[in-house]
Amino acid sequence: MLEVRGDAAVRQLHAALEELAPLVTEHALESERAARLAAPVVAGLIEHGLLRLWIPRACGGFELELAQALAIYERAAAIDGSFGFAVMIGAGGGLFGAYLRPQAACEIFTPRDAVIAGSGAPEGRAERISGGYRVSGRWRYASGAHYASRFTANCVVTSAGTAVRDANGQPLIRAMAFTPAQVRIIENWDAVGMRATGSHDIAVTDVSVAEEYTFSLASEERHEPGALYRLPFEVLTELPVAAVTLGIARHALAEFARLAKHKHPAHSATLLAADPAFAARYAESRAMQVMASAALAHLSREAWEAALADRPLSQAERAGITAGCALAVARLREAVGALMPFAGMTAIMAAHPLARAWRDLQAVAAHTSVAPLHFAAAGAELLR
């Protein structure tokens, strides 16, 4: 499959999602209860290359355009929230192939089952030693930990126990790549939503990491020339998380439409679909979904045009993307939330797809990349 490129690859990936949808649905409750994707679902992801979307072509990946990948993330999340997030976060790890030295990148990403799990928070310490670093630390939210072929995590670089400073006087942060044998998975992921992402803690103790298996996302140095890798890493986090949110909202709205055709509200002989109050609210929520989709498409198009032109995004453009993604997520959560009271007891039944989609929506909206706290900083930049 990985020999297929361009539009043919995109069509094949969408076809793979259609093929996997029944399997994902069949195992959704099992995955949620186990707090990890079921083994057949993981096998399907790997078989169809759905975790290779942003791995460089030089390492056998698809290196998809931004909008192409966002559409896949949205479609996967419309099948199931945890599944969509797993596709997004697993594929997103392929971006690191542009930051690692080429030989190390292809060693890590060429294998068919290559997938990264890890954390962006600099919760580790990397002491400089000859040829590399001695690393210890513990990190949270390593989604996909149980099927990762490598782990990455950010560390504060130290020398003789003292934090090394960068050119701006800030602690120097560097990401380290670990093998599964070096990592201890701490099974403590017990969230209300997105349970099947398996976002457990990971830890390493006194692990040696050679220099070539480290990289810095803050560095302007890239080892891959593609337009995808010219985009800021933050943009390649915010837009994908928003795309997953959009997919979950689509799933929830589809479940509401199905429910409305057979559910009678309490003490009523009329179907929910015939209730004017519900119909009006549903129309508003669907309209909000369409508007959020258009907004995200606009933002991704602007970002991609800048990347194709090899033009860095301005601070105002980056602020616009940050604010746009955060607002889209907030409005999608509101749109679905406004319908939940109409679902009655269905909304609290843990096994119902609607209830699960609602829980997943709360969890993805809590992601730091789309948090409301970004509005103040984005607004200050836009007002300059």
GUNUSE-431576 format. One record per residue (C-alpha): x negated, y, z negated. Coordinates in Angstrom, 2 decimals. Each point is the difference from the previous one (the first is absolute). Last residue first. Example, Ala and Ser with C-alpha at 12.3 -4.5 7.8 and 13.67 -1.06 7.14 Angstrom:
// residues 2
ATOM      xx      yy      zz
ATOM  -13.67   -1.06   -7.14
ATOM    1.37   -3.44   -0.66
END
This chain:
// residues 384
ATOM      xx      yy      zz
ATOM    0.85   44.75  -17.69
ATOM    3.65   -0.95   -0.55
ATOM   -0.33   -3.48    1.55
ATOM   -2.86   -0.81   -2.37
ATOM    1.99    1.05   -3.08
ATOM    2.96   -2.00    1.27
ATOM   -2.08   -3.15    0.39
ATOM   -1.43    0.41   -3.50
ATOM    3.45    0.48   -1.52
ATOM    1.65   -2.75    2.05
ATOM   -2.55   -2.67   -0.90
ATOM    1.56   -0.63   -3.44
ATOM    3.02   -1.40    1.83
ATOM   -1.89   -3.30    0.51
ATOM   -0.54   -1.27    3.54
ATOM   -3.63   -1.16   -0.30
ATOM    0.48   -0.98   -3.65
ATOM    2.41   -2.81    0.81
ATOM    3.10    0.38   -2.21
ATOM    2.25    0.15    3.08
ATOM   -1.17   -3.52    0.82
ATOM    1.32   -1.28   -3.32
ATOM    3.36    1.73    0.08
ATOM    0.63   -1.20    3.56
ATOM   -0.92   -3.54   -0.98
ATOM    2.65    0.06   -2.71
ATOM    2.62    1.19    2.49
ATOM   -1.05   -2.63    2.53
ATOM    0.31   -2.68   -2.68
ATOM    3.48    1.16   -0.96
ATOM    1.08   -0.03    3.63
ATOM   -1.51   -3.44    0.63
ATOM    1.99   -1.49   -2.92
ATOM   -2.08   -2.16   -2.34
ATOM   -0.20    2.48   -2.87
ATOM    3.73    0.74   -0.09
ATOM    0.13    3.60   -1.22
ATOM    1.20    1.69    3.21
ATOM    2.60   -2.68    0.64
ATOM    1.74    1.07   -3.21
ATOM    1.37    3.10    1.70
ATOM   -1.39    0.69    3.47
ATOM    1.62    3.45    0.20
ATOM   -2.26    1.27   -2.80
ATOM   -3.05   -0.86    2.18
ATOM    0.91    2.29    2.90
ATOM   -1.56    3.22   -1.32
ATOM   -3.13   -1.98   -0.87
ATOM   -0.55   -0.92    3.64
ATOM   -0.08    3.62    1.11
ATOM   -1.90    1.16   -3.10
ATOM   -2.75   -2.57    0.56
ATOM   -0.19    1.03    3.64
ATOM   -0.20    3.66   -1.01
ATOM   -2.91   -0.58   -2.38
ATOM   -1.91   -2.11    2.52
ATOM    0.48    2.57    2.77
ATOM   -1.04    2.80   -2.36
ATOM   -3.25   -1.73   -0.98
ATOM   -0.82   -0.76    3.63
ATOM    0.70    3.55    1.14
ATOM   -1.93    1.57   -2.87
ATOM   -3.12   -2.06    0.70
ATOM    0.29    0.46    3.76
ATOM    0.44    3.75   -0.36
ATOM   -2.94    0.21   -2.39
ATOM   -2.17   -1.77    2.59
ATOM    1.09    2.47    2.63
ATOM   -0.72    2.93   -2.32
ATOM   -3.44   -1.41   -0.83
ATOM   -0.70   -0.19    3.72
ATOM   -0.16   -3.38    1.69
ATOM   -3.39   -0.69    1.52
ATOM    0.00    0.08    3.80
ATOM   -1.24   -3.04    1.89
ATOM    2.66    0.73    2.61
ATOM    1.41   -3.49   -0.50
ATOM   -0.06    0.55   -3.76
ATOM    1.87    3.29    0.29
ATOM    2.62   -1.61    2.20
ATOM    0.31   -2.81   -2.54
ATOM    0.67    2.35   -2.91
ATOM    2.65    1.92    1.94
ATOM    1.69   -3.24    1.09
ATOM   -0.04   -1.37   -3.55
ATOM    1.67    3.13   -1.34
ATOM    2.69    0.00    2.69
ATOM    0.76   -3.70   -0.46
ATOM    0.23    0.56   -3.75
ATOM    2.50    2.81    0.50
ATOM    2.08   -2.00    2.47
ATOM    0.23   -2.97   -2.38
ATOM    0.92    2.27   -2.91
ATOM    2.76    1.57    2.10
ATOM    1.39   -3.39    1.01
ATOM   -0.02   -1.21   -3.61
ATOM    1.69    3.21   -1.11
ATOM    2.72   -0.51    2.61
ATOM    0.55   -3.53   -1.29
ATOM    0.41    1.36   -3.51
ATOM    2.46    2.68    1.13
ATOM    2.07   -2.54    1.93
ATOM    0.02   -2.33   -3.02
ATOM    1.26    2.81   -2.23
ATOM    2.85    0.74    2.37
ATOM    0.91   -3.65    0.40
ATOM   -0.13   -0.56   -3.77
ATOM    2.38    2.88   -0.70
ATOM    2.29   -1.01    2.87
ATOM    0.38   -3.57   -1.37
ATOM    0.67   -2.27    2.98
ATOM   -3.46   -1.60   -0.10
ATOM    0.52   -0.77   -3.69
ATOM    2.92   -2.24    0.95
ATOM    3.38    1.05   -1.32
ATOM    1.97   -2.11   -2.48
ATOM   -1.43    1.98   -2.89
ATOM   -0.22   -0.76   -3.72
ATOM   -3.81   -0.29    0.17
ATOM   -1.44    0.86    3.41
ATOM    0.69   -2.62    2.69
ATOM   -3.13   -1.30    1.67
ATOM    0.14   -1.71    3.39
ATOM   -1.01    2.55    2.64
ATOM   -1.66    2.36   -2.48
ATOM   -2.58   -2.61   -0.94
ATOM   -1.33   -0.31    3.53
ATOM   -0.33    3.77    0.41
ATOM   -1.60    0.28   -3.44
ATOM   -2.53   -2.69    0.94
ATOM   -0.89    1.93    3.16
ATOM   -0.49    3.13   -2.09
ATOM   -2.31   -1.85   -2.39
ATOM   -2.07   -1.44    2.84
ATOM   -0.34    3.38    1.67
ATOM   -1.06    1.49   -3.35
ATOM   -2.65   -2.71   -0.33
ATOM   -1.30    0.81    3.48
ATOM   -0.19    3.72   -0.73
ATOM   -1.91   -0.71   -3.19
ATOM   -2.47   -2.11    1.96
ATOM   -0.46    2.88    2.45
ATOM   -0.56    2.42   -2.90
ATOM   -2.74   -2.27   -1.36
ATOM   -1.54   -0.14    3.50
ATOM    0.09    3.81    0.40
ATOM   -1.58    0.71   -3.39
ATOM   -2.83   -2.54    0.23
ATOM   -1.46    0.73    3.43
ATOM    0.39    3.71   -0.74
ATOM   -2.06   -0.48   -3.18
ATOM   -2.68   -1.86    1.97
ATOM   -0.53    3.04    2.20
ATOM    0.38   -0.76    3.71
ATOM   -3.10   -0.53    2.13
ATOM    0.24   -3.76   -0.51
ATOM    3.13   -0.32    2.11
ATOM   -1.60    1.92    2.87
ATOM   -2.56   -2.77    0.50
ATOM   -3.75    0.69   -0.31
ATOM   -0.86   -2.58   -2.69
ATOM   -2.97    0.31   -2.38
ATOM    1.47    2.94   -1.84
ATOM   -1.93    2.55   -2.08
ATOM    2.11    2.85   -1.33
ATOM   -0.46   -1.35   -3.51
ATOM    2.84    0.18   -2.49
ATOM    1.07   -3.55    0.81
ATOM   -3.40   -1.19   -1.15
ATOM   -1.44   -3.42    0.76
ATOM   -1.51   -3.10   -1.59
ATOM   -0.77   -3.46    1.36
ATOM   -3.19    1.17    1.71
ATOM   -1.40    1.15   -3.34
ATOM    0.04   -3.51   -1.48
ATOM    2.45   -0.65   -2.83
ATOM   -1.13   -1.70   -3.22
ATOM    2.78   -0.81   -2.45
ATOM   -0.43    0.83   -3.68
ATOM    3.67   -0.61   -0.84
ATOM    2.84    0.25    2.52
ATOM    3.69    0.65   -0.62
ATOM    3.31   -0.10    1.89
ATOM    3.45    1.15   -1.07
ATOM    3.04   -1.44    1.75
ATOM    1.98    1.41    2.91
ATOM    1.63   -3.28    1.01
ATOM    2.01    1.71    2.73
ATOM    2.92   -2.27   -0.89
ATOM    1.11    2.29   -2.81
ATOM    0.65    3.03    2.15
ATOM    2.55    1.07   -2.60
ATOM    0.38   -0.23   -3.80
ATOM   -3.73   -0.45   -0.55
ATOM   -1.71   -2.89   -1.75
ATOM   -3.48   -0.21    1.54
ATOM   -2.15   -1.34   -2.87
ATOM   -1.83   -2.91    1.59
ATOM   -3.61    0.99   -0.62
ATOM   -1.96   -1.07    3.07
ATOM   -3.72   -0.48   -0.71
ATOM   -2.29    0.93    2.87
ATOM   -3.45   -1.21    1.01
ATOM    1.26   -3.20    1.63
ATOM    2.48    2.05    2.03
ATOM   -2.92    1.81    1.67
ATOM   -0.52    3.64   -0.91
ATOM   -0.20    3.22    2.01
ATOM   -1.00    3.15   -1.88
ATOM    1.36    3.49    0.57
ATOM   -2.12    3.00   -0.94
ATOM    0.81    3.05   -2.11
ATOM   -2.67    2.56   -0.93
ATOM    1.07    1.98   -3.05
ATOM    0.57    3.63    1.01
ATOM   -2.73    2.62    0.32
ATOM    1.05    1.00    3.48
ATOM   -2.96   -1.71    1.68
ATOM    0.81   -3.23   -1.88
ATOM   -0.89   -0.76   -3.61
ATOM   -1.36   -3.29   -1.35
ATOM    1.60   -1.09   -3.28
ATOM   -2.56   -0.96   -2.65
ATOM   -0.68   -3.61   -1.06
ATOM   -3.51   -0.12    1.43
ATOM    1.54    1.00    3.32
ATOM    3.76   -0.05    0.34
ATOM    2.44   -0.15    2.91
ATOM    3.65    0.41   -1.00
ATOM    1.85   -2.92    1.55
ATOM    2.71   -0.59    2.56
ATOM    1.33   -3.48    0.67
ATOM   -0.02   -2.44    2.88
ATOM    0.99   -3.67   -0.04
ATOM   -0.64   -2.60    2.68
ATOM    1.85   -3.01    1.45
ATOM    3.17    1.08   -1.79
ATOM    2.75   -2.59   -0.39
ATOM    0.69    0.24   -3.74
ATOM   -0.82    3.69   -0.29
ATOM    2.64    1.11    2.48
ATOM    0.45    3.37   -1.69
ATOM   -2.90    0.93   -2.29
ATOM    2.01    2.30   -2.26
ATOM   -2.44    0.76   -2.81
ATOM   -3.79   -0.04   -0.28
ATOM   -2.48   -1.38   -2.52
ATOM   -3.70    0.70    0.07
ATOM   -3.56   -1.22    0.25
ATOM   -2.51    0.42    2.82
ATOM   -3.76   -0.36    0.43
ATOM   -0.87    1.86    3.19
ATOM   -2.04   -0.24    3.19
ATOM   -3.43   -0.76    1.38
ATOM   -1.90    0.61   -3.24
ATOM    2.50    1.02   -2.66
ATOM    2.43    2.88   -0.30
ATOM    2.65   -0.50   -2.64
ATOM    3.52   -0.22    1.37
ATOM    2.64    0.80   -2.62
ATOM    3.66   -0.83    0.59
ATOM    3.32    1.81   -0.38
ATOM   -0.34    2.21    3.06
ATOM    3.68   -0.39    1.04
ATOM    0.31   -1.19    3.60
ATOM    0.85   -3.58   -0.80
ATOM   -0.41   -3.39    1.58
ATOM    1.20   -2.62    2.42
ATOM   -1.53   -0.51    3.44
ATOM    1.08   -2.53    2.61
ATOM   -1.95   -2.23    2.38
ATOM    1.80   -3.26    0.81
ATOM   -1.18   -0.19    3.61
ATOM   -3.59    0.74   -0.93
ATOM   -1.40    3.08    1.82
ATOM    0.66    2.45   -2.84
ATOM   -2.69   -0.63   -2.64
ATOM   -2.92   -1.02    2.22
ATOM    1.16    2.59    2.52
ATOM   -0.20    2.80   -2.53
ATOM   -3.33   -1.20   -1.40
ATOM   -1.61    0.11    3.44
ATOM    1.61    3.33    0.87
ATOM   -0.95    1.86   -3.20
ATOM    3.16    0.63   -1.96
ATOM    2.08    3.12    0.59
ATOM    1.89   -1.04    3.15
ATOM    0.73   -3.47   -1.36
ATOM    1.58    1.70   -3.00
ATOM    3.00    0.76    2.20
ATOM    0.83   -3.70   -0.03
ATOM    1.23    0.43   -3.55
ATOM    3.06    1.70    1.43
ATOM    1.15   -3.28    1.53
ATOM    0.32   -1.55   -3.45
ATOM    1.67    3.08   -1.47
ATOM    2.54    0.31    2.81
ATOM    0.75   -3.70    0.47
ATOM    0.31   -0.53   -3.76
ATOM    2.21    3.10   -0.29
ATOM    2.30   -1.37    2.66
ATOM    0.21   -3.40   -1.68
ATOM    0.69    1.62   -3.36
ATOM    2.81    2.06    1.50
ATOM    1.67   -2.74    2.02
ATOM    1.17   -0.15    3.62
ATOM    0.24    3.79    0.33
ATOM   -3.49    0.11   -1.54
ATOM   -1.39   -1.96    2.96
ATOM    1.73    2.34    2.47
ATOM   -1.38    3.10   -1.73
ATOM   -3.54   -1.37   -0.14
ATOM    0.21   -1.02    3.66
ATOM    1.19    3.45    1.05
ATOM   -2.79    1.60   -2.04
ATOM   -2.56   -2.16    1.80
ATOM    1.08    1.13    3.45
ATOM    0.26    3.63   -1.11
ATOM   -3.63    0.02   -1.21
ATOM   -1.55   -1.75    2.98
ATOM   -0.99   -3.60   -0.54
ATOM   -3.57   -1.15   -0.71
ATOM    1.01   -3.57    0.94
ATOM   -2.80   -1.80   -1.83
ATOM   -2.77   -2.23    1.32
ATOM   -2.90    1.65   -1.83
ATOM   -0.87    2.44    2.81
ATOM    3.72    0.62    0.39
ATOM   -0.08    1.64   -3.42
ATOM    2.42   -1.38   -2.63
ATOM    3.07    2.21   -0.09
ATOM    2.72   -2.46    1.00
ATOM   -1.77   -3.10   -1.33
ATOM    2.41   -0.94   -2.82
ATOM    2.78   -0.92    2.42
ATOM   -2.29   -2.40    1.84
ATOM    2.78   -2.48    0.77
ATOM   -1.57   -2.95   -1.81
ATOM   -1.10    2.17   -2.92
ATOM    3.42    1.43   -0.72
ATOM    1.61   -3.39    0.54
ATOM   -2.35   -1.69   -2.47
ATOM    0.83    2.69   -2.55
ATOM    3.71   -0.69    0.50
ATOM   -0.51   -3.76   -0.34
ATOM   -1.96    0.55   -3.26
ATOM    2.73    2.04   -1.70
ATOM   -0.88    3.65   -0.53
ATOM   -0.94    0.79   -3.57
ATOM    1.80    0.96   -3.21
ATOM    1.22   -3.62   -0.39
ATOM    3.60    1.12   -0.52
ATOM   -0.18    2.44    2.91
ATOM   -1.57   -2.52    2.36
ATOM    2.59   -2.67   -0.85
ATOM    2.75    2.56    0.49
ATOM   -1.31    1.03    3.42
ATOM   -0.83   -3.51    1.26
ATOM    2.91   -0.46    2.40
ATOM   -0.02    3.68    0.93
ATOM   -3.69   -0.13    0.95
ATOM    0.56   -3.19    2.02
ATOM    3.00    1.50    1.79
ATOM   -2.01    3.15    0.88
ATOM   -3.11   -1.84    1.22
ATOM    1.10   -0.38    3.62
ATOM    1.25    3.57    0.22
ATOM   -3.24    1.22   -1.53
ATOM   -1.98   -2.05    2.52
ATOM    1.97    1.56    2.85
ATOM   -1.02    3.41   -1.31
ATOM   -3.63   -1.13    0.00
ATOM    0.29   -1.37    3.53
ATOM    1.47    3.24    1.29
ATOM   -2.82    1.96   -1.63
ATOM   -2.61   -2.33    1.45
ATOM    1.47    0.38    3.49
ATOM   -0.03    3.78   -0.43
ATOM   -3.74    0.03   -0.52
ATOM   -2.00   -3.18   -0.52
ATOM    0.38   -3.77   -0.06
ATOM   -3.21   -1.90   -0.81
ATOM    1.05   -0.05   -3.65
ATOM    2.81   -2.42    0.79
END
